[in-house]
């Protein structure tokens, strides 16, 4: 065990290391916001081009169904991302890993197994 770890017989797992407003996290956030805006602009341009193509007399109706399906799938993904963000599904993603490791340690202790650093 590390010298600053509490003497409870429990392993201490490291923190993730990303503060709420750390420079790395801020840069990552800015990058993904810009990437989403550029991707959204490209999607809107593609829809615009589809609509311009549909207006031509010889191509009337060729892309109505695929365009509607495309738009509904994109809308569904956007709503799913929004739901995940608003409900906090995208925060603390490492927490589950450490909780699983702690449960595993508790199970080993309950079975009478000893950790190498406790021996």
ABEGO torsion letter per residue (X at the ends): XBAABBBAGBBBBBBAGBBAABAAAAAAAAAAAAAAAAAAAAAAAAAAAAAAAAABAAABGAAAAAAAAAAAAAAAAAAAAAAAAAAGAABGAAAAAAAAAAAAAAAAAAAGBBBAAAX
